[in-house]
């Protein structure tokens, strides 16, 4: 007479998003961009370098000194006074006295200003001093 009725309970599954593969992909992309990025050291001053046909590349860890057309002097991105350049260079050369120093001067800077900066760098203890140029055709 009576039929047995089966009641089925629906099991509720919790929906979950697995983020472990996403995190793995993010870390792989992060490592890729870190490895392929080149870090360029700048003087902190926008200059137009003079052209040269016999330019050479210097080492990547060179100390950069920027000379602007209005007489401003920058050392590794920070504005400094020309008279304090000697002590700052000697401080930079304490750990590695063989580091090269590169003077990045605008092409409108007077030769006198460049010579004064090179004198201060030499008196600060630098043995390897270069003048940044751009290759002809760049």
C-alpha positions as CSV (number, residue, x, y, z in Angstrom):
1,X,0.0,0.0,0.0
2,X,2.4,2.6,1.0
3,X,5.4,2.9,-1.1
4,X,8.5,3.9,0.5
5,X,9.7,7.2,-0.6
6,X,13.3,7.8,-0.8
7,X,14.4,11.3,0.1
8,X,17.7,12.2,-1.4
9,X,19.6,14.9,0.3
10,X,21.6,17.0,-1.9
11,X,25.1,17.4,-0.8
12,X,26.2,21.0,-1.0
13,X,29.7,21.3,-2.2
14,X,31.6,24.4,-1.4
15,X,33.1,26.0,-4.4
16,X,36.7,27.0,-3.9
17,X,39.2,28.7,-6.1
18,X,42.6,27.2,-6.0
19,X,45.1,30.0,-6.0
20,X,48.3,28.0,-5.6
21,X,48.9,27.8,-9.4
22,X,48.1,31.5,-9.7
23,X,50.7,32.4,-7.1
24,X,53.2,30.2,-8.8
25,X,52.6,32.0,-12.1
26,X,53.0,35.4,-10.4
27,X,56.3,34.4,-8.9
28,X,57.6,33.1,-12.2
29,X,56.6,36.3,-13.9
30,X,58.3,38.3,-11.1
31,X,61.5,36.4,-11.4
32,X,61.4,36.8,-15.2
33,X,61.1,40.6,-15.0
34,X,63.8,40.9,-12.4
35,X,66.2,38.9,-14.4
36,X,65.6,40.6,-17.7
37,X,65.5,44.1,-16.4
38,X,68.6,46.3,-16.8
39,X,69.3,48.8,-14.2
40,X,70.7,52.0,-15.6
41,X,72.5,54.4,-13.4
42,X,71.9,58.1,-14.3
43,X,73.3,61.4,-13.1
44,X,70.0,62.9,-12.2
45,X,70.5,65.6,-14.8
46,X,69.3,65.7,-18.4
47,X,72.3,66.5,-20.6
48,X,73.0,66.4,-24.3
49,X,76.4,64.8,-24.5
50,X,78.8,65.7,-27.3
51,X,79.6,63.3,-30.1
52,X,82.7,61.2,-30.4
53,X,84.0,58.7,-32.9
54,X,86.4,57.0,-30.6
55,X,84.2,56.4,-27.5
56,X,84.6,53.3,-25.3
57,X,82.4,51.7,-22.7
58,X,83.4,51.9,-19.1
59,X,82.4,49.6,-16.2
60,X,78.9,49.5,-14.9
61,X,79.8,50.5,-11.4
62,X,81.3,53.9,-12.3
63,X,80.6,57.0,-10.2
64,X,78.7,59.4,-12.4
65,X,79.1,63.2,-12.1
66,X,76.7,65.3,-14.1
67,X,77.5,68.9,-15.2
68,X,74.5,71.0,-16.4
69,X,74.5,74.0,-18.7
70,X,73.6,76.3,-15.8
71,X,76.7,75.2,-13.7
72,X,74.8,72.7,-11.6
73,X,76.8,69.6,-10.4
74,X,75.2,66.2,-9.6
75,X,76.8,63.2,-8.1
76,X,74.9,59.9,-8.5
77,X,71.6,61.7,-8.8
78,X,72.1,64.2,-5.9
79,X,72.9,67.8,-6.4
80,X,76.2,68.8,-4.8
81,X,78.5,71.8,-4.7
82,X,81.6,71.7,-6.8
83,X,83.7,72.5,-3.6
84,X,82.3,69.4,-1.8
85,X,82.9,67.1,-4.7
86,X,86.4,66.2,-3.6
87,X,85.4,64.9,-0.2
88,X,82.3,63.1,-1.7
89,X,84.5,61.3,-4.3
90,X,87.0,60.3,-1.7
91,X,84.2,58.9,0.4
92,X,82.9,56.9,-2.6
93,X,86.4,55.5,-3.3
94,X,87.0,54.2,0.2
95,X,85.5,50.8,-0.5
96,X,86.8,50.4,-4.0
97,X,89.7,52.8,-5.0
98,X,89.8,51.5,-8.6
99,X,86.3,52.6,-9.5
100,X,86.1,54.7,-12.5
101,X,84.6,58.2,-12.4
102,X,82.7,59.4,-15.4
103,X,81.9,63.1,-16.0
104,X,78.7,63.5,-17.9
105,X,78.7,67.1,-19.2
106,X,76.2,68.9,-21.4
107,X,77.8,69.9,-24.7
108,X,77.2,73.6,-23.8
109,X,79.2,73.4,-20.5
110,X,82.4,75.4,-20.7
111,X,85.7,73.7,-20.8
112,X,86.7,75.6,-17.6
113,X,83.9,74.0,-15.7
114,X,84.8,70.5,-16.9
115,X,88.4,71.0,-16.0
116,X,87.5,72.2,-12.5
117,X,85.3,69.2,-12.0
118,X,88.0,66.8,-13.2
119,X,90.5,68.5,-10.9
120,X,88.3,68.0,-7.9
121,X,87.7,64.4,-8.9
122,X,91.5,63.8,-9.2
123,X,92.2,65.5,-5.9
124,X,89.6,63.3,-4.4
125,X,91.7,60.3,-5.2
126,X,90.2,59.0,-8.5
127,X,92.8,57.4,-10.8
128,X,90.4,56.5,-13.7
129,X,88.4,59.4,-15.0
130,X,86.4,59.5,-18.2
131,X,84.2,62.0,-20.1
132,X,80.9,60.7,-21.3
133,X,80.1,61.2,-25.0
134,X,77.7,59.6,-27.4
135,X,78.8,57.8,-30.5
136,X,78.4,59.6,-33.7
137,X,75.1,58.8,-35.4
138,X,73.2,58.3,-32.1
